[in-house]
Amino acid sequence: MSANAWAGTGSAAGETAADSWTEAAEGSTPAADWTETPEGSAPAADWTAARKGSVPTAVLLSAHDVTIRRWAERDHTISRWTELDRGGHFLSLEAPDLLVADIREFFGKPR
């Protein structure tokens, strides 16, 4: 199935709905507005001034997930950190028992 047939749009030249949206949105995306300011990079200043969140946060990493713990701990109040030896990106489908057990453990703790 072609992209045109799937999207239900496009021209004989092979233009898809994504092509049309990309051309129409060019130069108006939040990323472009955010990073291309005359003063420089606005986000960098905002990120350095950010405060650590106070909400207790649980992190559950499946076998193939990657994250940087020190960054997570810098920005969040990590109260539970679990690393699994199996599962992948679709953990709820691949190992639902592990996911449910971790969620129950996290929310079952007394406050």
FITIVEX-330430 format. One line per field, with one value per atom (N, C-alpha, C, O): atom name; residue number from 1; residue in three letters; x, y, z. Coordinates in nm, 4 decimals, decimal comma. Layout:
BEGIN
atomo CA/...
num NUM/...
residuo ALA/...
X X/...
Y Y/...
Z Z/...
END
This chain:
BEGIN
atomo N/CA/C/O/N/CA/C/O/N/CA/C/O/N/CA/C/O/N/CA/C/O/N/CA/C/O/N/CA/C/O/N/CA/C/O/N/CA/C/O/N/CA/C/O/N/CA/C/O/N/CA/C/O/N/CA/C/O/N/CA/C/O/N/CA/C/O/N/CA/C/O/N/CA/C/O/N/CA/C/O/N/CA/C/O/N/CA/C/O/N/CA/C/O/N/CA/C/O/N/CA/C/O/N/CA/C/O/N/CA/C/O/N/CA/C/O/N/CA/C/O/N/CA/C/O/N/CA/C/O/N/CA/C/O/N/CA/C/O/N/CA/C/O/N/CA/C/O/N/CA/C/O/N/CA/C/O/N/CA/C/O/N/CA/C/O/N/CA/C/O/N/CA/C/O/N/CA/C/O/N/CA/C/O/N/CA/C/O/N/CA/C/O/N/CA/C/O/N/CA/C/O/N/CA/C/O/N/CA/C/O/N/CA/C/O/N/CA/C/O/N/CA/C/O/N/CA/C/O/N/CA/C/O/N/CA/C/O/N/CA/C/O/N/CA/C/O/N/CA/C/O/N/CA/C/O/N/CA/C/O/N/CA/C/O/N/CA/C/O/N/CA/C/O/N/CA/C/O/N/CA/C/O/N/CA/C/O/N/CA/C/O/N/CA/C/O/N/CA/C/O/N/CA/C/O/N/CA/C/O/N/CA/C/O/N/CA/C/O/N/CA/C/O/N/CA/C/O/N/CA/C/O/N/CA/C/O/N/CA/C/O/N/CA/C/O/N/CA/C/O/N/CA/C/O/N/CA/C/O/N/CA/C/O/N/CA/C/O/N/CA/C/O/N/CA/C/O/N/CA/C/O/N/CA/C/O/N/CA/C/O/N/CA/C/O/N/CA/C/O/N/CA/C/O/N/CA/C/O/N/CA/C/O/N/CA/C/O/N/CA/C/O/N/CA/C/O/N/CA/C/O/N/CA/C/O/N/CA/C/O/N/CA/C/O/N/CA/C/O/N/CA/C/O/N/CA/C/O/N/CA/C/O/N/CA/C/O/N/CA/C/O/N/CA/C/O/N/CA/C/O/N/CA/C/O/N/CA/C/O/N/CA/C/O/N/CA/C/O
num 1/1/1/1/2/2/2/2/3/3/3/3/4/4/4/4/5/5/5/5/6/6/6/6/7/7/7/7/8/8/8/8/9/9/9/9/10/10/10/10/11/11/11/11/12/12/12/12/13/13/13/13/14/14/14/14/15/15/15/15/16/16/16/16/17/17/17/17/18/18/18/18/19/19/19/19/20/20/20/20/21/21/21/21/22/22/22/22/23/23/23/23/24/24/24/24/25/25/25/25/26/26/26/26/27/27/27/27/28/28/28/28/29/29/29/29/30/30/30/30/31/31/31/31/32/32/32/32/33/33/33/33/34/34/34/34/35/35/35/35/36/36/36/36/37/37/37/37/38/38/38/38/39/39/39/39/40/40/40/40/41/41/41/41/42/42/42/42/43/43/43/43/44/44/44/44/45/45/45/45/46/46/46/46/47/47/47/47/48/48/48/48/49/49/49/49/50/50/50/50/51/51/51/51/52/52/52/52/53/53/53/53/54/54/54/54/55/55/55/55/56/56/56/56/57/57/57/57/58/58/58/58/59/59/59/59/60/60/60/60/61/61/61/61/62/62/62/62/63/63/63/63/64/64/64/64/65/65/65/65/66/66/66/66/67/67/67/67/68/68/68/68/69/69/69/69/70/70/70/70/71/71/71/71/72/72/72/72/73/73/73/73/74/74/74/74/75/75/75/75/76/76/76/76/77/77/77/77/78/78/78/78/79/79/79/79/80/80/80/80/81/81/81/81/82/82/82/82/83/83/83/83/84/84/84/84/85/85/85/85/86/86/86/86/87/87/87/87/88/88/88/88/89/89/89/89/90/90/90/90/91/91/91/91/92/92/92/92/93/93/93/93/94/94/94/94/95/95/95/95/96/96/96/96/97/97/97/97/98/98/98/98/99/99/99/99/100/100/100/100/101/101/101/101/102/102/102/102/103/103/103/103/104/104/104/104/105/105/105/105/106/106/106/106/107/107/107/107/108/108/108/108/109/109/109/109/110/110/110/110/111/111/111/111
residuo MET/MET/MET/MET/SER/SER/SER/SER/ALA/ALA/ALA/ALA/ASN/ASN/ASN/ASN/ALA/ALA/ALA/ALA/TRP/TRP/TRP/TRP/ALA/ALA/ALA/ALA/GLY/GLY/GLY/GLY/THR/THR/THR/THR/GLY/GLY/GLY/GLY/SER/SER/SER/SER/ALA/ALA/ALA/ALA/ALA/ALA/ALA/ALA/GLY/GLY/GLY/GLY/GLU/GLU/GLU/GLU/THR/THR/THR/THR/ALA/ALA/ALA/ALA/ALA/ALA/ALA/ALA/ASP/ASP/ASP/ASP/SER/SER/SER/SER/TRP/TRP/TRP/TRP/THR/THR/THR/THR/GLU/GLU/GLU/GLU/ALA/ALA/ALA/ALA/ALA/ALA/ALA/ALA/GLU/GLU/GLU/GLU/GLY/GLY/GLY/GLY/SER/SER/SER/SER/THR/THR/THR/THR/PRO/PRO/PRO/PRO/ALA/ALA/ALA/ALA/ALA/ALA/ALA/ALA/ASP/ASP/ASP/ASP/TRP/TRP/TRP/TRP/THR/THR/THR/THR/GLU/GLU/GLU/GLU/THR/THR/THR/THR/PRO/PRO/PRO/PRO/GLU/GLU/GLU/GLU/GLY/GLY/GLY/GLY/SER/SER/SER/SER/ALA/ALA/ALA/ALA/PRO/PRO/PRO/PRO/ALA/ALA/ALA/ALA/ALA/ALA/ALA/ALA/ASP/ASP/ASP/ASP/TRP/TRP/TRP/TRP/THR/THR/THR/THR/ALA/ALA/ALA/ALA/ALA/ALA/ALA/ALA/ARG/ARG/ARG/ARG/LYS/LYS/LYS/LYS/GLY/GLY/GLY/GLY/SER/SER/SER/SER/VAL/VAL/VAL/VAL/PRO/PRO/PRO/PRO/THR/THR/THR/THR/ALA/ALA/ALA/ALA/VAL/VAL/VAL/VAL/LEU/LEU/LEU/LEU/LEU/LEU/LEU/LEU/SER/SER/SER/SER/ALA/ALA/ALA/ALA/HIS/HIS/HIS/HIS/ASP/ASP/ASP/ASP/VAL/VAL/VAL/VAL/THR/THR/THR/THR/ILE/ILE/ILE/ILE/ARG/ARG/ARG/ARG/ARG/ARG/ARG/ARG/TRP/TRP/TRP/TRP/ALA/ALA/ALA/ALA/GLU/GLU/GLU/GLU/ARG/ARG/ARG/ARG/ASP/ASP/ASP/ASP/HIS/HIS/HIS/HIS/THR/THR/THR/THR/ILE/ILE/ILE/ILE/SER/SER/SER/SER/ARG/ARG/ARG/ARG/TRP/TRP/TRP/TRP/THR/THR/THR/THR/GLU/GLU/GLU/GLU/LEU/LEU/LEU/LEU/ASP/ASP/ASP/ASP/ARG/ARG/ARG/ARG/GLY/GLY/GLY/GLY/GLY/GLY/GLY/GLY/HIS/HIS/HIS/HIS/PHE/PHE/PHE/PHE/LEU/LEU/LEU/LEU/SER/SER/SER/SER/LEU/LEU/LEU/LEU/GLU/GLU/GLU/GLU/ALA/ALA/ALA/ALA/PRO/PRO/PRO/PRO/ASP/ASP/ASP/ASP/LEU/LEU/LEU/LEU/LEU/LEU/LEU/LEU/VAL/VAL/VAL/VAL/ALA/ALA/ALA/ALA/ASP/ASP/ASP/ASP/ILE/ILE/ILE/ILE/ARG/ARG/ARG/ARG/GLU/GLU/GLU/GLU/PHE/PHE/PHE/PHE/PHE/PHE/PHE/PHE/GLY/GLY/GLY/GLY/LYS/LYS/LYS/LYS/PRO/PRO/PRO/PRO/ARG/ARG/ARG/ARG
X 0,0850/0,0000/0,0895/0,1844/0,0606/0,1413/0,1024/-0,0051/0,1910/0,1620/0,0386/-0,0423/0,0244/-0,0921/-0,2212/-0,3214/-0,2181/-0,3376/-0,3712/-0,4881/-0,2693/-0,2910/-0,3455/-0,4406/-0,2859/-0,3264/-0,4523/-0,5204/-0,4837/-0,6020/-0,5835/-0,6808/-0,4593/-0,4321/-0,3134/-0,2579/-0,2769/-0,1577/-0,1937/-0,3099/-0,0910/-0,1115/-0,0493/0,0131/-0,0668/-0,0063/0,1451/0,2126/0,1991/0,3443/0,3961/0,5169/0,3081/0,3504/0,3520/0,4133/0,2871/0,2835/0,1898/0,0805/0,2322/0,1492/0,0993/0,1407/0,0106/-0,0404/0,0740/0,0767/0,1688/0,2836/0,3667/0,4153/0,3838/0,4589/0,3889/0,4541/0,2572/0,1814/0,1912/0,2106/0,1780/0,1850/0,3247/0,3385/0,4267/0,5640/0,5909/0,6519/0,5456/0,5660/0,4870/0,5375/0,3643/0,2808/0,3345/0,3233/0,3923/0,4385/0,5830/0,6313/0,6513/0,7929/0,8160/0,7539/0,9049/0,9384/0,8428/0,8619/0,7387/0,6433/0,6316/0,5406/0,7199/0,7119/0,7624/0,8445/0,7153/0,7639/0,9155/0,9805/0,9719/1,1168/1,1910/1,2915/1,1425/1,2083/1,1938/1,2897/1,0753/1,0544/1,1372/1,1847/1,1539/1,2212/1,3721/1,4351/1,4298/1,5752/1,6337/1,7526/1,5548/1,6081/1,5638/1,4882/1,6107/1,5763/1,6967/1,8101/1,6753/1,7881/1,8800/1,9995/1,8231/1,9020/1,9840/2,0665/1,9630/2,0342/1,9379/1,8210/1,9863/1,9068/1,8326/1,8918/1,7053/1,6246/1,6113/1,6148/1,5962/1,5762/1,6934/1,6722/1,8147/1,9300/1,9212/1,9503/1,8815/1,8685/1,7577/1,7734/1,6463/1,5342/1,5690/1,5292/1,6414/1,6736/1,7662/1,7497/1,8616/1,9548/1,8874/1,9331/1,7796/1,7106/1,5994/1,5356/1,5758/1,4660/1,4900/1,6029/1,3803/1,3889/1,3536/1,2815/1,4046/1,3758/1,2292/1,1776/1,1630/1,0243/1,0117/1,1042/0,8980/0,8781/0,7858/0,7668/0,7293/0,6378/0,7172/0,8099/0,6827/0,7526/0,7377/0,6273/0,8495/0,8511/0,9128/1,0145/0,8505/0,9046/0,9576/0,8989/1,0681/1,1268/1,1346/1,1860/1,0843/1,0895/1,1555/1,1011/1,2727/1,3475/1,3413/1,3753/1,2978/1,3006/1,4423/1,5294/1,4646/1,5995/1,6693/1,7917/1,5943/1,6572/1,6397/1,6768/1,5832/1,5682/1,7015/1,7859/1,7178/1,8393/1,7983/1,7138/1,8569/1,8369/1,9588/2,0409/1,9704/2,0843/2,0315/1,9633/2,0641/2,0074/2,0391/1,9525/2,1601/2,1940/2,1099/2,0798/2,0711/1,9848/1,8430/1,7782/1,7960/1,6625/1,6571/1,5602/1,7612/1,7642/1,7842/1,7388/1,8507/1,8705/1,7373/1,7133/1,6510/1,5285/1,4027/1,3018/1,4079/1,2883/1,3201/1,4358/1,2178/1,2325/1,2069/1,0929/1,3122/1,2995/1,2824/1,3705/1,1697/1,1445/1,1502/1,1520/1,1530/1,1640/1,2326/1,1940/1,3354/1,4106/1,4209/1,4819/1,3621/1,3613/1,4193/1,3796/1,5135/1,5707/1,5389/1,5741/1,4721/1,4292/1,5307/1,6071/1,5302/1,6207/1,5516/1,6129/1,4245/1,3537/1,2528/1,2312/1,1924/1,0962/1,1646/1,2873/1,0829/1,1349/1,0480/0,9847/1,0454/0,9730/0,8236/0,7606/0,7677/0,6248/0,6059/0,5493/0,6532/0,6542/0,5158/0,5010/0,4142/0,2788/0,2292/0,1406/0,2854/0,2492/0,3461/0,3061/0,4721/0,5767/0,5876/0,6124/0,5692/0,5815/0,4843/0,5267/0,3541/0,2562/0,2638/0,2346/0,3027/0,3130/0,4176/0,3964/0,5291/0,6338/0,5884/0,6138/0,5226/0,4740/0,3708/0,3807/0,2730/0,1668/0,2244/0,1854/0,3160/0,3768/0,4508/0,4425/0,5224/0,5975/0,5039/0,5271/0,3993/0,3021/0,2347/0,2183/0,1960/0,1316/0,2263/0,1854/0,3509/0,4504/0,4671/0,4709/0,4769/0,4969/0,3788/0,3975/0,2577/0,1404/0,0926/0,0093/0,1434/0,1055/0,1836/0,1478/0,2902/0,3695/0,2891/0,2160/0,3038/0,2365/0,2962/0,4162/0,2159/0,2620/0,3118/0,3550
Y -0,1171/0,0000/0,1234/0,1316/0,2159/0,3375/0,4338/0,4224/0,5280/0,6292/0,7099/0,7456/0,7387/0,8147/0,7376/0,7947/0,6085/0,5278/0,5171/0,5225/0,5022/0,4896/0,6203/0,6187/0,7322/0,8615/0,9147/1,0005/0,8651/0,9116/1,0502/1,1181/1,0914/1,2227/1,2119/1,1041/1,3233/1,3258/1,3591/1,3575/1,3886/1,4235/1,3169/1,2225/1,3331/1,2393/1,2431/1,1474/1,3543/1,3672/1,2923/1,2908/1,2301/1,1505/1,2260/1,1792/1,3405/1,4161/1,3479/1,3051/1,3378/1,2768/1,3844/1,5000/1,3461/1,4402/1,4914/1,6091/1,4034/1,4449/1,5493/1,6439/1,5332/1,6318/1,7676/1,8703/1,7684/1,8931/1,9606/2,0819/1,8823/1,9400/1,9961/2,1053/1,9227/1,9672/2,0992/2,1889/2,1115/2,2366/2,3507/2,4626/2,3245/2,4293/2,4742/2,5915/2,3815/2,4130/2,4601/2,5011/2,4549/2,4896/2,6291/2,7266/2,6365/2,7633/2,8056/2,9108/2,7249/2,7658/2,6628/2,6716/2,5679/2,4665/2,5222/2,6139/2,4687/2,5162/2,5022/2,5884/2,3957/2,3765/2,4894/2,5383/2,5314/2,6398/2,7702/2,8466/2,7964/2,9185/2,9174/3,0216/2,8017/2,7880/2,8048/2,8675/2,7493/2,7464/2,8563/2,8861/2,9168/3,0163/3,1561/3,2208/3,2022/3,3360/3,4272/3,3794/3,5561/3,6488/3,6490/3,6761/3,6182/3,6192/3,4925/3,4855/3,3939/3,2669/3,1566/3,1588/3,0620/2,9460/2,9706/2,9625/3,0000/3,0248/2,9012/2,9145/2,7816/2,6655/2,6399/2,5972/2,6643/2,6353/2,7129/2,6582/2,8395/2,9206/2,8664/2,8607/2,8266/2,7745/2,6418/2,6183/2,5557/2,4237/2,4348/2,3610/2,5238/2,5346/2,5914/2,5667/2,6671/2,7269/2,6368/2,6716/2,5235/2,4355/2,3804/2,3508/2,3675/2,3099/2,1628/2,1183/2,0887/1,9467/1,9271/1,9949/1,8344/1,8046/1,7406/1,6738/1,7603/1,7066/1,5847/1,5246/1,5482/1,4350/1,3044/1,2867/1,2125/1,0833/1,0143/1,0022/0,9697/0,9148/0,7762/0,7526/0,6848/0,5501/0,5371/0,5903/0,4664/0,4403/0,2889/0,2190/0,2397/0,0972/0,0822/0,1253/0,0213/0,0024/-0,1436/-0,2328/-0,1670/-0,3035/-0,3341/-0,2470/-0,4566/-0,5027/-0,4170/-0,4043/-0,3583/-0,2848/-0,1333/-0,0603/-0,0859/0,0585/0,1201/0,0552/0,2447/0,3177/0,4512/0,5219/0,4846/0,6157/0,6493/0,5623/0,7721/0,8151/0,8483/0,9488/0,7624/0,7724/0,9061/0,9643/0,9545/1,0797/1,1961/1,2880/1,1945/1,3005/1,2854/1,3838/1,1616/1,1376/1,1820/1,2449/1,1493/1,1868/1,3371/1,3937/1,4014/1,5460/1,6197/1,7198/1,5703/1,6416/1,5944/1,6648/1,4761/1,4166/1,3603/1,3323/1,3441/1,2788/1,1298/1,0839/1,0559/0,9133/0,8375/0,8400/0,7707/0,6928/0,5427/0,4616/0,5072/0,3649/0,3562/0,4234/0,2718/0,2507/0,1001/0,0303/0,0498/-0,0938/-0,1195/-0,0561/-0,2128/-0,2545/-0,4019/-0,4864/-0,4310/-0,5680/-0,6389/-0,5750/-0,7695/-0,8478/-0,8983/-0,9667/-0,8644/-0,9015/-0,7943/-0,6993/-0,8109/-0,7124/-0,6112/-0,6032/-0,5346/-0,4350/-0,3112/-0,2791/-0,2424/-0,1163/-0,1335/-0,0445/-0,2454/-0,2707/-0,3622/-0,4710/-0,3173/-0,3981/-0,4467/-0,5594/-0,3638/-0,4041/-0,5239/-0,5967/-0,5444/-0,6603/-0,7758/-0,8922/-0,7442/-0,8467/-0,9116/-1,0317/-0,8330/-0,8854/-0,8117/-0,7413/-0,8275/-0,7519/-0,7840/-0,6981/-0,9062/-0,9432/-0,8584/-0,8194/-0,8300/-0,7478/-0,6034/-0,5400/-0,5529/-0,4149/-0,3968/-0,3036/-0,4848/-0,4749/-0,4891/-0,4155/-0,5823/-0,6014/-0,4762/-0,4382/-0,4121/-0,2919/-0,1754/-0,1011/-0,1596/-0,0526/-0,0756/0,0183/-0,1994/-0,2299/-0,2038/-0,1507/-0,2407/-0,2177/-0,0679/-0,0245/0,0096/0,1542/0,2211/0,2968/0,1941/0,2601/0,1956/0,2531/0,0782/0,0106/0,0562/0,0225/0,1327/0,1814/0,2811/0,3638/0,2721/0,3735/0,5110/0,5236/0,6106/0,7475/0,8111/0,9264
Z 0,0000/0,0000/0,0000/0,0780/-0,0843/-0,0918/0,0203/0,0791/0,0485/0,1499/0,1110/0,1967/-0,0187/-0,0651/-0,0409/0,0021/-0,0684/-0,0497/0,0989/0,1369/0,1822/0,3254/0,3833/0,4615/0,3456/0,4000/0,3338/0,3901/0,2161/0,1456/0,0854/0,0527/0,0711/0,0157/-0,0782/-0,0992/-0,1328/-0,2165/-0,3592/-0,3998/-0,4320/-0,5714/-0,6594/-0,6108/-0,7875/-0,8820/-0,8722/-0,9100/-0,8214/-0,8079/-0,6861/-0,6626/-0,6079/-0,4937/-0,3621/-0,2662/-0,3542/-0,2302/-0,1318/-0,1687/-0,0084/0,0951/0,1897/0,1811/0,2795/0,3793/0,4658/0,5019/0,4993/0,5808/0,5076/0,5695/0,3755/0,2975/0,3033/0,3223/0,2871/0,2885/0,4239/0,4314/0,5328/0,6660/0,6925/0,7475/0,6540/0,6770/0,6078/0,6659/0,4833/0,4098/0,4726/0,4817/0,5158/0,5739/0,7102/0,7457/0,7860/0,9214/0,9259/1,0314/0,8147/0,8140/0,8723/0,8300/0,9685/1,0309/1,1405/1,2016/1,1671/1,2694/1,3812/1,4636/1,3853/1,4896/1,6209/1,6209/1,7341/1,8637/1,8767/1,9360/1,8224/1,8326/1,7634/1,8150/1,6470/1,5751/1,6525/1,6633/1,7064/1,7836/1,9112/1,9564/1,9677/2,0961/2,0834/2,1686/1,9781/1,9693/1,8827/1,8943/1,7973/1,7058/1,7454/1,6729/1,8599/1,9059/1,8886/1,8897/1,8728/1,8583/1,9802/1,9685/2,0982/2,2211/2,2398/2,3308/2,1563/2,1711/2,2093/2,1707/2,2838/2,3205/2,4511/2,5587/2,4422/2,5610/2,6500/2,7724/2,5931/2,6787/2,7722/2,8857/2,7287/2,8131/2,9438/3,0502/2,9373/3,0587/3,1476/3,2695/3,0883/3,1654/3,2315/3,3456/3,1635/3,2184/3,3382/3,4354/3,3336/3,4452/3,5689/3,6805/3,5513/3,6641/3,7189/3,8183/3,6565/3,6966/3,8372/3,8763/3,9117/4,0455/4,0395/3,9503/4,1346/4,1437/4,1816/4,2705/4,1140/4,1447/4,2816/4,3276/4,3472/4,4815/4,4846/4,5904/4,3722/4,3657/4,3700/4,2909/4,4610/4,4636/4,3278/4,2747/4,2733/4,1377/4,1382/4,2034/4,0652/4,0480/3,9061/3,8119/3,8914/3,7601/3,7438/3,8311/3,6340/3,6025/3,4674/3,3657/3,4661/3,3420/3,3010/3,3788/3,1784/3,1273/3,0796/3,0819/3,0369/3,0039/2,8986/2,9015/2,8062/2,6966/2,7064/2,6144/2,8178/2,8359/2,8763/2,9381/2,8405/2,8764/2,9377/2,8829/3,0486/3,1089/3,1922/3,2213/3,2295/3,3097/3,4482/3,4683/3,5424/3,6764/3,7435/3,8087/3,7284/3,7980/3,7463/3,8226/3,6181/3,5654/3,6197/3,6551/3,6257/3,6802/3,8266/3,8689/3,9037/4,0444/4,0628/4,1623/3,9691/3,9752/3,9596/4,0271/3,8709/3,8340/3,9066/3,9076/3,9670/4,0273/4,1652/4,1967/4,2460/4,3757/4,3539/4,3610/4,3277/4,2981/4,4291/4,5150/4,4439/4,5646/4,5373/4,6299/4,4094/4,3731/4,2378/4,1422/4,2319/4,1079/4,0868/4,1677/3,9795/3,9526/3,8145/3,7168/3,8068/3,6785/3,6587/3,7411/3,5484/3,5184/3,4292/3,3569/3,4354/3,3496/3,2231/3,1412/3,2080/3,0845/3,0487/3,1239/2,9343/2,8859/2,7965/2,7906/2,7274/2,6352/2,6362/2,7367/2,5244/2,5119/2,5393/2,5963/2,4997/2,5199/2,6409/2,6295/2,7553/2,8762/2,9149/2,9622/2,8958/2,9350/2,8536/2,8984/2,7358/2,6540/2,6742/2,6711/2,6947/2,7028/2,8409/2,8513/2,9462/3,0829/3,1746/3,2663/3,1503/3,2295/3,3787/3,4619/3,4130/3,5541/3,6270/3,7418/3,5617/3,6228/3,6381/3,7406/3,5378/3,5416/3,6527/3,7326/3,6575/3,7576/3,8985/3,9891/3,9171/4,0493/4,0942/4,2110/4,0042/4,0414/4,0730/4,1684/3,9939/4,0201/4,1553/4,2331/4,1834/4,3117/4,4282/4,5314/4,4119/4,5171/4,5424/4,6575/4,4374/4,4520/4,5205/4,6158/4,4736/4,5295/4,6591/4,7292/4,6918/4,8147/4,9360/5,0489/4,9144/5,0277/5,1100/5,0555/5,2427/5,3249/5,3011/5,2768/5,3077/5,2804/5,4070/5,4053
END
